[in-house]
């Protein structure tokens, strides 16, 4: 069966479409009329959300990770999801799609800038370390791991994914964010429900804002990159053309679906990323990077609880850890749908291992290779990266790093391509996932997929025309949208284990284990008898 609940006729949820699309367009219109007003509203809402919900964001993130580990590596790990006996997608392609979609452009955009920022301005929980020194390297990388490590990945594709896959593939519920509440309300939440409409709309708004931001910043980064590498003027026209090309390819990829465009782009981009990692290790400071990774990862693991629950400097947290946690929380429901859609036939243990263990380990190493190289260059030649970062912002960091390596222009171009494809795969995947959420169908209308890809591209371009601060305001709005989404994801602390217990009974997980033990005992008795 291709899709357990695939309906013969597509049904667009108009209230959800109007609310989610309408509010995004309203944001753009108000920004066009009065940019300062929208900036003030978002900033005030942002401050309120960070102050009162920052601790909740951190609690939801860390709780999700530990509950996911328990479910993945207990007897429940053997539960197979999606009503399929074997995986629908090969392991390499499956992991590639997960990495490219969930890492997004931020993984390249911030991989260069964040470690260097923490190196130049030491995070407050390491206030005894002098900035810009050798001893600041490990804390800088370890802090980046907090923002992009185990917790960030776990919230995107574990507990929520289990609940979605149970509700959709095993109980026939439509593929909508409100399905997270299915264990509480059953089919009532899936019908014309005000609560269900609110959950769907805000989940879509949150993930759309989180995708539009990287699209806009990609225009800035790619525009700066082609100017620095090839001398092409960094104008709004060039930035817009880059976004138009990206959106066009993303729309085509979304239309062809998971098994063609999305899978193709993800697989080849992972190969390109692995090539870049290997090249930088060979031509760059390989030994420094390996040593830094071991020390930083060790510090991250050793201080895991204290670093992830740090509340000592609320201003710093709002710019880094709480901001990123809110960003990932905002993606949570929609990413859970997407991971569930590509994970049919996988066991809970496979999903937890891929999403919450392998992916963060790879991501932290990627941050070490990219950001660590920049730190090494800054130590050897102060100002070589930091001046570009200070004068031209985060987009300049990657270019400054690559230009100091052998074959700098070629490597800079390849890193730029990797950045574009990372954002592209997120755009096409989220266009598909938003369309699934609006129709409740695993194979939504191609026109709807194209509509959302184009809408996000248009919004990003308009905000870019208004000014970079408008894109930053939209990014800040993610934190506001994460407030209701975090409360929604908090319910999975109870529903995910509940779903696992039900599926364990249905799949006779306990009985299988008993039979296996009995068979081993019987075999032992036979051997003794002989």
N, C-alpha and C positions, 0 to 999 in steps of 0.2 A: 504494500500500500504506500503510495508516494507521500501522502500526507493525511494522517488519521482524521483530521477534521476539515480537510479542504472542501469548501462548498462548491456547488455547481455554478453558483452565481455570486459575483463579487458584490459586497455591500459596503459602501463608503459611509463611515460614521460622520455625518455632517456636523453635528455639534463639536466633536473633537477637532475636525478639520478646520472649522471656522474659528474656534477659540485659539488653537495653536498657531495656525497660519495668520489669523487676524492680529494676535498680540505681537507677533514678530514684525508684521508690516506696520503696526501702530508704533512700535519702537523706532522704526526707521523714519516714519513720517514726523514724529515728535522731534527726533534728532535733527532732521532737516530744518524744522521750523525754529527750534530753540535747543541747540546742543548743550548749552550751559544748564538748562533746566533738567534735561535727561541725565546729565552727569551728576548733578546734585542729588536727584532722587535716588539714582543707583548707589552713589557713595554713602548716603545716609542709610539706605536699606542694607548695604554691604556691611557697614559698621555694626548695625543692630544684629545682623545674622552671625557675624563673627563673634561678637561679644557674648550672645546668649546661646548660640547653637554650636559654637566651635568645640566645646567639650563633648557634645553629643556626636558631632561628626567623628571625632577621634574614637569615641567609645564604639560606634557602629563599625568603624573600619577594623579596629583590633578584635572586636568580638566576632565579626564575620570570618576573619582569618583563622582564629583558633577553632571555631565550630566547624569550619570547612575541613581543617586538618583532621579533626576527630572523625567526621563522617567519612572522609576519604580513606583513612587508614585504620578504621575499625571494620567490623564485619559488613557494615553498610557499603563499604567501598566496592563490593562485588556486584552491587545492584546495576543492572544494565538499563539505560534510559532510552526512550523513543520508540518502543515497540518494534525494535529490530534486533536480530541476533548477532549482527556484525556491523562494524562502522560503515557509514555511508560514504565517507571520504577517507582517502589514505592518510596515514599519520603525518607524513611530511607536509602535505598540502593543508591538512587540518591545522597543524601548529603554525604554519606560515600565515594562514588567514587570521588566526588568533593574534599573532605577533603584530602583523601589519595593521590590522584594524584597531586593536586596543592600544598599541603604542602611539599611533598617529604621528602627525608632524611634530608634536611636542617632544617626542623622543629624540629628534634630531635638533630641533630648534633649541631645546633646553639642555641637551647633552653637552653642548659647548659652553653655554652661558652660565648654567646654575653652579657647577663645581667651581668655576672661576670666581663667581660672585662670592661664594662662601669662603674661598681662599683669600680674597682681598678684604672681605669683611666677615670675620669669624662669627659663626652663630652664637647666640647668647649662652647656650649650655656648654660652651667651651671658652668662656671668657678669660680663662687663664692662659690661653694660647695666643701668641703674637701673630697678627695677620701678615700674610705675604712671606712667611718663613717655611722652612722645610717641615717643621712640626705642625703646620696648618694644613698640610696636604691631606692627611688621613681624616681629620674631622670634616674637611670640606667635602670629600667624596662620600663619607659615611652619611652626612646630612642629606646629600642628594639621593642616596639609597632609601632614606626614610620616605622621601616624597614620591619615588618612582619604584619602590620595591615591593615586598610581599603584600602589604596591606592594599596598595593601589590595585594590584592585579586581582587579589582575592575578591574585592567588592565588585569587579566587573564580570565575573563569570563563574561563581560557585553557588552559593546558597540560592540566589534568585533564579539561576539557571535550573537548579533541581526542581524548584516549585513550578516554574514555567513548563518544563518538560513533562512533569506529572500532570498538570492541569490540561495541557494541550494534547499531548500524544496519548496519555493514558485515560483521561476523563473527557476528552472532546471539547474542551473550552477553547474559544477563539484566542488567537495569538496576540493578546493585548497586555499592556502593563498592568491593568486591573486584575489580570489572572494571578498576580501575587497574592491577592486577597481571596482567591478561590477556596483555600482550606477553611476560611472563616465563614464565608457567605454562600458558597456553592454557586449554583447557576444564577442566583439573584443578582450577584455583582456583575454578571456578564450581560444582563439585559439593560433596559433603559434606566440606568442608575446615575443619579447626580454625583455620587461619590466616585463611581467608575469613570464618568466623563472627566471629572476633575483630575483623577490620577493619570488617565491617559494623556490629557492635554498638557499637564505640567511635566510629565516625563518626556513628551515630544519637544516642548519648548526648551527644556534643560539641555537635551542632547543636541538640538539644532543650534542653540547658542554656543555649546561647546565645540561644534563642528565649524560654524561660521567664523569663530575667532581664529582658529588655525588657518582657514582659507585666506582670511584677510592678512594675517601675519606672514603667510607664505608669499603673498604678493610683495610685501615689504622685503622679505629675506631674499627671494629670487631676484627681485629688482636690483637690490644692492649687490647680489652675487654676480649677475651678468654684467653689471657696471664695473665691478672690481676685476673680474676675470677677463672680460672681452671689450671693455670700454663702451658698451651700449648705455646710452643715457638712462639714468634711473628716474623715469618720469611716471606720472599716474597712468599714461597711456600704456607704457610697457607693463606696469603692474597689472593693469586691467586685462591686457592681452594674455598674460600668464594665467590669470584666474579664469578667463573665458575658455582657454584651451583645457585647463584642468577640469572645469565643469563639464565640458563637452565629452571628454574621455570618461569622466566619472559617470555621466548619464548613459553612455554606451555600455560601460561595464555593468552598471546596475540593471540595465535592460537585459543583458545576456545572462545575468544571474550568478548565483554562487558557484555553479559548476563550470563556468566558462570564464567570463571577464574577471570577476573578483578573485577566483582561484589562480588564474594565470598571472595577474599582476602581483599578487601576494607571493607566489612561489619565486618568481624571478627577482622581486625586490629583496627577499630574504637572502638569495644567492648573492646579489650585489652587496648587501650589508656585510655578509660574511667575508666577501672578497675585500671590502674596505677595511674591515677589522684586521684581516691577515696582512694587508699591505702596510697599514700604519704600524703594526707590531714589528714588521721587518725593516721598514725604512725610517721609522720613528724610534722613540725611546722605549723599546720593548721591555727591557729588564726593569726599568723604572715603573712601567705600567703594571707588570706582573706583581712586583713587590707592593706597589700601592694598592692594588686590588685585594691582595691577601690581607694586608693590614686593615684596610678600610672595611672590608666585608667582615673581618673578625670583630672590629669595633662596633659595627652595625648590629651583629648578632649578640655580642656580649652586652650591649646597652639597649637591646631591642625594646624592652618595656619602657624604660625611662625616656628614650628619645621619641617614641611614638606617643607618649602621654605627656610630654613637656608642656607646661602651661605658664612658664615664668615670664614670658615677654609677649604680650598679646599683639603688640604692633608688629613685631617680627613674624609671629605666627600667621597674621592676616596676609602677609606678603608671600609667605612660603608654604609651610606645611598645611595649615588649615585651608588656604586657598586651593592647593592641589587636591587635598582630601575632598573638599566640596566639589571640585571639578569632576573627580572620579565618581563620587556619589551621584552627581547629576547624570552621568552616563550609565549608572548602574542598571536601572530597569531595562533600558533599550539594548544595552550590551548583553544583558542576560538573555533577552529574546534572541539576539543574533547568535550568541554562543550556543544556545539551545537548538537553533535552526540548523547549525552545521555539525552538531554533536550526536546526531541520532546513531544509536548502536554503541555508544561509548559507555563505559562504566563510570560510576561516580569517582572511583580512584583515578581513572585516566584523566578525567576532567580536572580534578584537584591538582594532580601532579603536573599537568601541562600548564594550567592557568596560574596556580598559586605557588608553584615551586620552580619549574623550568623557566617559564617566561620571566619572572623577576631576576633569576640568576643571570640570564642572558642580558637583560636590560641593564643591570648594574655593571656588568662587564663592559657593555657598550658605552655607558656613561664614563667608565674609567678610561677606555681607549680614547674617546673623543675629548672629554673634559680634562682627563689626566695629561694628555698631550699638550693642551693649552697651558696647564699649570706648569708643566716641565719647561715649556718655552718661556713662560713668564719668570720663572726662577733664574733661568740661564740669561735671559735678556729682559730685565724689567721694563714694562711698557709695551712690549712687542704685541701683546694681545689686549691688555687692559686699556690702552689708549684707544684702540678701535672700538672696544666695548663701551667705553665712556662717551666717545664722540658720536657713535652711530648706533648704539644699542645692541641688543642681543643678536640681530641678524648679522652683524659684522664679526662676531666672535668666530664662527665657523670658517669664514673666509680667511681671517687673520691666521688661524691655526694651520689651515691647509697650505697657505702660501709660503710658510716657513719650512715645509717638508719637501723632499725631492719630488719632482713631477707635480709641483704644487698646483699648477693650472688644471692638469688632468684630474687630480684628486679632488680639487675644489668643484669641478664640473660634475664629477661622479657623486660627490656628497650632495650637491644641489639636486641631481636627478633622484637620488634616494629620498631626499626630503619631499620633493614633489610627489613621488609615488606613494610615500607614507600618507600624505594628506589626501591623495587621490583615493587610495583604498579605504580610508575612513569615510570619505564623502560618498563613495558609491555604496558602501556597506550601510551607512546610516540612512541614505535615501531609500534603500531597500527595506530597512528595518522600520523606519517611520511609516512607510507605505503598508507594511505588515500590521503595524499597530493601529492604523486607521481602518483597515479592512478586516483585521482579525484573521487574515489568510496568509499561509506560508509562501504563496506564489501570487503576490498582488499585481494589479494592473501595471503594465509597462509605462503607460502614460502618467500614472501617479508617481512612479519612481523618477521619471524624467522631470516632472513638475517640482519635486522636492530638491533634486540636484540643482536645477536652474534657480529656484527660489533662494537657496542658501548662497549660491554664487552671486546673485543680484544683490542680496542684502550685504554680503561682504564687500562687494564693489562700491555700493552706495556709501557704506560706512567708511571705506577707505577714502572716498572722495571728500567726505565731510572732514575727516581727520583721523589720525591714529588713535586719538583719545576716545573716539566713538567706538572703535573696536575694543579698546581696553575696557570701556564701560560695559559693553556686551559681555566681555569675559568676566567682569566683576558681577554681572547679573547672574552668572552661573551659581555663585555662592548663595544668592537669594533663592533661586529656584531649587537649590539643594535642600532647603529647609523641609518642605513637605516630602520630598523624595527620600530624605534620610529617615523620616518617620515611617515611610512605606517600607523601606528596606529593613528597618528595625524589626518588623513583624516576621522576617525570615528566621530570626533567632529561634522562634517556636515552630513555624510552619515547615522549615526545611527538615529538621529532625522528625517531625510528625509524618511528613511525606515519606521519608526514608523508612520509618517503621512500617508504614502501610505497604510500601513496595517490597520490603523484605519479606513480609508475610505472603504477598501475592507471588513472589518469585521463589518462595520457600528457601530463603537464605539460611535460616537457622537449621531447617531440616537437612539441607544439603551438607552443612558442616557436620551434623550428627551422623549422617550416613557415611561421610568420608572417614570420620573417626572410627566408626564401627568397622568399616572395611579394613582400616589399618590394624585394628585390634585383632580382627579375624585372621588377617595375613600373618600377624605375629604369632598367634596360637598355632597356625599351621606349620610355621617354621620351627617352633618349639617341638611340636609333635614329631616332625621329621627328624 
